Amino acid sequence: MSAQDIRRCAVVTGASSGLGEEFARQLAPACRTLVLIARRGERLEKLARILRAEHAGLEVGVLSADLTDPSAREAVIAKIAAAKLQPDLLVNNAGMGDYGEFSEAEWPKLESMLKLNIEALTHLAHALVPLMKAGGGGSIINVSSLASLLPIPDFAVYAATKAYVTSFSEALRIEVAPHGISVTALCPGPVHTEFGEVAMKEGSGNKFPGREFFYVEAEQVVREALLGASANRARVFPGWQVAAAAVVISALPIVLIRLAMGTRPRR
């Protein structure tokens, strides 16, 4: 990121590990204030100490919160307002998945996924867009997925939540563009993070069906996301193999997608 891309205040959710942690690390040298949000407060505090030590003058705020809880989200929003922060970047990264047949899924996990992937992301955008308007502009990166382009058996609810994220991002960017705010949907394929461990059911193995060929490292995903946001791109598909897959998927008629999804390996 160049000097003109220095952020006044960046808010990153799901910052205790995976893509969220990588966003924090890459934003630290190009940011005056970082606000890191996640459930695991100890991890956030450790990351904050490292970032402060590595980047002189960087202010790092830590907010431990379960974003599936509406009252916790309200508390986070209230703390940002009370600190008189004016975010010009929101990275809506917090999310979760659940792999397996829909009928065998545990409802509490599905409900938490809906609340985190859809409600929390929408709530935080709704709260921070007015602050960005007042501050003269900003950027939002909503972490979606390549899965948002597909109805995926055994991943039905997750893929549907990400379809919401991508569609919401497209509409929101049109609404807020006159206010100098960009919105980018980040649509990665598989990434080596803790996400897979949480999504997979016990006894189902430790990898999603698919090929290692499509995995892209978290560092590259975040780097391309930040460059895409700076260039006001609507969608970012990090990694040439994921970008190529997105082009092919987008060109296929739904009847062929149904056929492909019906014949893909499921275990």
N, C-alpha and C positions, 0 to 999 in steps of 0.2 A: 504494500500500500504506500502511496506517495504522500508527501507532506500535506497536500490538499485534502487527503482522505483521513486526516487525524480526527478521531471521534471525540466529541465532548463528553459523552457518557454512553456506554454500551451496557445493555442488560442481556444476560445470557441465562436461559433456563436449562435445567438438566446439566449443570456445569461441573458436577462432581466426578464425572468419568466420560469416556468415549468422545463423541463429537463435541459435546459441550465443553469438556476440559480442553480439547484442542482449539476450539473457538477462543476460549479465554487466553490460552498461551499465544495464539497468533495475533489477537487483538491487543494484548498488553503493550507492545512497543508503539502502537498507533492509537493510543487511547489515553485520555486524562483520568477518567473514572470508569471503573468496571464494577458492575453489580452482578454478583454470582448467586444464582438461586438453585437449590436442590433440596431433597429430603435429608441427605447425609451431611450434617453440619460439620462433623470432624474432618471429612474429606475436603469440604470447601475451605475450612480454616487453614488446612495444610497447604492447599493450592494457593490461597491468598498470601500466605507467608512467603512462599517461593516467588510469586510474581512481584511482590513488593521488594524483595531482596534483589531481584534481577533487573528491576526497572525503577530507577530513582524517580521520585516524584509521582509515581502512579498511585492513585487512591483506589483501594479495593474494598468494596462493601460485600458482606456475606449475609444472605438471608436464607435460613433453613426453613423450608416449608413444604408441605405435601400439597402439591398443586391440584390434586383431585378434590380437595376440600374447598368449597367456595369461600368459607370464612378465612381460610389461610391465604387464599388469593387476595381477598379484600385487605388483609393485614399487610401483605407485601406491597400492594398498591398504595396503601396509606403511609407506609414507611418511606417509599420513594417520594411521595408528595411532601411528607414532613421534613425530609432532608433537603427539600427544594432543588431536587435534581431535575434536569431537563434532558432526558434521554434522546439521542439522535440515532440510536441503533438498537433494535430489539431482535435478538436471535431466539425465536421460539423453537427450541430444540428438544425440550422435555417430551418424552413419548415412550410408549411401550408396545409390545406385540404379544400375540398368543398363537402358537402354531398347533394345529390339530383340528379334528372334526368339530364343527360347530355344536353338534348335539352332545358331544362329550366334554365340552368346555365348562369350566367353573364360572357361574354367572358373576360372582364378585370380581373376578379378574377381567371379564369382558366389560363390566360396568366401569371399572377403574380405567380401562383402556379408552372407553368412550369419553370419560370425563377428562382424562389427561390429553389425549390426542386432539380432541375437538373443543371441549368446553374451556379448558385452561388456555389453550392457544388463542381462542377467540376472545376470551375475557381480557387477557393481557394486551392484545392488540387494541381492543376497544378502549382500554384505560390509557394507553400510551400514545395513541394517534393524536388526541387533542393536545398533549404536551409537545409532540413534534410539530403540530400546526403552529402552536404558540411560539415555538423556537425557530421557526422559519424553514423546517424541513427535516428530513431524516431518512432512514432506511429500515425496512423490516425483512428479515430472512425467516421464512417459515419452513421448517424442515419437514418435507414430505417424503416421497419415495418413488422409485420407478414403479413400485407396486400400485401407485395411484392410477396408472394407465390400464390396469388389468383387474378383472374379477378372478381371484385366485382361490380355488378350493383348498381347504385346510388353513387358509389365511384370510378367510372371507371378511371378518370384521375389521381386521387391521387394514387390509387393502381398501376397504370402504371408507375408513376414517381418513386415510391418506388421499383418497379421491376428493373428499371434502376439503382437505387442506389445500390441494392444488387448485380446485375450483374457487374456493374462497379467496385465495391469493390473487388469482387472475381478476376477479371482480373488484377486490379492494384496491388493487393498483390503479385501476381506472378512476375510482372515486377520489383517491388521495393525490393523484399526479398533479392536479392544479396547485396543490399546497407544497410542492417540492419534496414529496415523500415517494420513495420507490418501494416496491414490494417484489420480492423474489421468492419463488418456490424452489427449494433445493430438493432435487429428486435423485438421491443416490441409489445405487444397487446395493448388494451386500457389502458390509464393512466389518472388519475385525474389531468388534467392541464387545462390551458385556451384554449388549442388547439381545444377542442370540441366546445366551445362557438363560436369560429371563423368559424369553418367548417360548423356548422349547419345553415340552412336557417331559417329565421324568421317564426315562426308558425309551425316548424317541430318538436318541442319538444326539450328537453335539453340533450338527450342521444342518442347515436348511437344504432341501433338495435343490440341486443345481451344481454348477461347476465352479471350482476355485478360480477359473479364468475371469469371472465377473467381479471378483473382489477388488476393491480399490481401498488404498490405505487412508486412514482418517486424516492424515496431514494433507493429502492431495484433495480430498473432498472439501475440507475447510478452506484451503487456499483458493480453489476454484469458486467456492461460494462467495467469498469476500470480493474476489475480482468481479464476479458476476453482479453482485450488489452495487459495486462502484460503477459498473457499466450500465446499470439500470436494466439488467436482463430479467425477463419475466420468469424464465425457468433455467435452472442449471442442472445438467445431467453430468456429473463428474466422472471422468475417465472415458477414453474414446470408445471402449467396448460397451459401456452403459449408454453413451450418447447414440451409438449406432443401433443398439437394441431399441431405444426410444423412437428412433426414426422408423424402424421396421414396424414396431407395434402400432404407431400412430397411423401408418398407411394401411393396416389390415382391416378389412370389414369385420364386424362383430361376429358374423357367422363363422369365420375362420378362427377368431380368437376363442370362441366357445369350443370349437373342435380341438384346438391346441390345448386348452385348459382341461378338457375332458380326457385327454390321452396322456398328459404329462405324468411322470413318476410321482407318486404321492408319499412314498416312504423310502 
